[in-house]
């Protein structure tokens, strides 16, 4: 059994969620990313891979974010994103429960999303 120890939660991560969409009659405009909460986390690289696309090769590293389970972290979905040190990470999988409900693990990659600053 793996436990999340307080000493390992040494990084501060912001959970971001898109605000409500608006419809102007012609199109639906997606809401902007808004800070939802800040949590302590343990962050480690999980695996890396190279992706070949039209623009060339790009290295992508999947990061593992471990946080304590609470009423907010257990409701995070792949529609939400995480921000760490000015970099926005897109979730690539649903949250994974850790231990006996003690924590939750998020797998994410650095995305091309804009950095969000608190108002």
N, C-alpha and C positions, 0 to 999 in steps of 0.2 A: 504494500500500500504506500502511495506517495502522499506526503503531506506538504502543504505550503507553509513554510516557516517565515515568520515576520522578517528576519534578517535578509531573506532572499528577495523580498519585495522592495527593491532599491531604486526603482524608476517610477516616474510620475507620467501616467498615460491619460489622455483626454479622450472620452468616448463622444463621437459626433454623430448626429442624426439629421437627416434632411427635414427641413421645415415643410409646412403644408404647400401643396401645389396650388397654383392659381390658373384659372381658365379665363382667357380674355375674349372668348367667343370664336377665335380662329384656331388657337392651339392651347395646349396645356403646358404651362411653364413649371418645371420642377423647382421645388423649394431649395434654398441654399443650406449648406451644412451649418448646423448650430451646435455649440458645445452642450452636451447633455450632462456630463459628470466627469469628475477626475478621480482616478483610482491609483493606488500603488500597485506595481506589477513587477514581475520578473520577466525579463526579455532576453531571448537567446535565438541565434540563427538555427533554423531547423534543417534546411537543406537548400542547395543552390542548383540552378540549372540554367542553360543558355537557351534562349528562344530566338529562332530565325524568323524574321518577318520581312516585309517588303523593304523596310528602311535599313535592314542589316541585322546583325546579331546584337542581342541584348542579354545581359546577365540579370537574373531575378533570383532573389533569395527569399525563401519563405521564413518568416519570423514567427516564433512562438511566444505568445504573451500569456502569462499565468497571473490570474487575479483571484482574490477571495470571492466566493460565491455570496451574493446578496440579492435583494429584490430587483436591483437594476441589472447586474451583470448576467443573470440567468435569462433576461428577456432580450438581450442583444441578438440581432439577426445579421445575416450577410448584407443587408441593406445599410447597416451602420458602418462606420469607419473608426479607426483609432489614430490618434496623433501622438507622436513621440519626438521630442527635440526638433519640432518644426517640419517633420516629415509625416505625411498622411498615408496610412496603410489601409488597403482594402482587404476585407475579410474574404477568405477563399473557401471557408467551410463553416458549417454551423458550430457554435460553441461546444466544446467537449468537456463533460463533467470530469473532475479530478477527485480521486479519493472517494469518500462517502458523502459527496455533496459539499466538501470543504472548499473547493475551488472550481475554477473553470479555465480552460485553455482555449485561446483564440489563435488560429493560423492565419497569417496575413502577409501580403506583399506590398512593397512601396508602390503606390499608384501615381498616376499623373494628375491627381486631384489638387486643387489649390489649397494652400496652407490657410487655416482658419485662425484668426486672431480674436481674442476675447474683446467684447465691446467695452 
